[in-house]
């Protein structure tokens, strides 16, 4: 007969590895949560953003982006289907980055430099989400 040890107090779980992991996932998803809430609160601006990116019908794309950002972020932060949410956000970020941040089309100067930086920062997010998915899948196999 095995004796089960009680879980550690909440303060240790929050400050330990699981707490750090939760905070890291929340930080990784922060821009997506903020973006979805901003789009929800100003749907006409969200629709205009989609139209400016060349996406039609813009209202349908705005709704899809809001749902994707909220649902996939919730999956990553909660740990339920984390790998799938992370892959969804990685794919979305890669597609949006390629569609919107085409720095190579701009002439040299400050706007191009800013867009180049944003492009590579977004690639960093893609890498972060792929790493989260890889770790989650690896843990599920153990």
N, C-alpha and C positions, 0 to 999 in steps of 0.2 A: 504494500500500500504506500503510495507516494503522498507526501505532504506538499500542498501547494503553498507557495509563499505569496503573501499579499503584494499587490502592485505598489511601487514606490509612491510616496506622497506626490500630489500634483505639482508642487514647486520643483521637485526633482525631474519630473517628466517634462515640464516646460523649459527648464534650463539645461536639460540633457540633450542627447542626440535627437530624440523625436521632436522636442521643442525647436531645436535649431533647424531641423529638416522642414517642419511646418512653416517656420518663419521664412526660410529660404524659398519655399514654394510660393508663399504669399507674396514675397518681394518680386519673384520672377513673374507673377501674374498681375502685379499691381497696375501696370499700364493698361492691361486688357480690361480689368475690372473698372478702372477709372474711365477708360474709353467707352465702354458699354453704357455706363451710367450717364456719361455726358451725352451720348447719342440718344438715350431714352428721354432725357430731360429737354433736348432740343432736336426733335426728330426732323424738322425742316433742314437744319444745318447738317444732320447726318445724311439726308437725302442729297443735299447739294455736294457733300464730300464724295459720295459715290458717283454722282454725275461728273464731277471734276476728274475723277479717276477713270472715266470712260466706261463705267458700269451701268448697264441698262437691263431691266427697269430699275432705276435707282432706289425706289422705296423697298422693293423686294430684297435687293442686296443689303440695304441698311438693316432690315429686320434680320436677315440671315447672319450678318456680322454681329449684331447685338446678341443674338441667341448663341452663336458660336463662342463669342468672348465670355459670356456669363457661364454657360454650361461647361465648357472645357476648362475654364479657370476653376470652377467649383470642383471638378473632378481632380485636378492637380492638387489643389489645396487640401481637399478632404481625404485624398488617398483612394477614393473609390474609382476604379478605372483610370488611375493616375497615368499609366503608360499611354492609354488611348487619348486622353485629354491633352497630354504633352505632345503627342504626334500631331494631333489636330491643330494645336497652336503653332507648332513648328511649320507645318505645311501652309497654314494661313499666313504666317509671318513671311515665309519665303515668297509666296505668291504676291502678297501685297507689296513687299519690298521691290520685287522685280517690276511690278506694275507702276508704282508711284515714285520710287527713288532712283530714277534713271539719270544719275549724275553725269554719265558720259555724254549726254545730250546737251549739257550746258557749257558755255564758254568758261575759260579759266577765270577764277576770281572767287570772292567770298561766298556767293550762293552755291557755286559748285563744291567748294571745300566743305560747307555745311552739309550739303546733301550727301557728299561722299562719306563724311563721318557718320551720318545717320544710317546710310546703307550698311556700313560695316558694323555699327552697333546692333542693327537688326539681325545681321548674320550671327552675332554673338548670342542674341536671344534664341535663335534657331538652334545653335549648338547647345545652349543650356537646356532647352526643352528636350532635345535628343538625348542628352546625358541623363536627364530625369527619367525618360522612358526606358532607356537601356538599364539603368539601375533597378527600376521597378520590375521590369520583365525578368531580370536576373534573380531578384529576390523571390519572385513568384515561382520560379523553377526550383528553388532550393527546398 
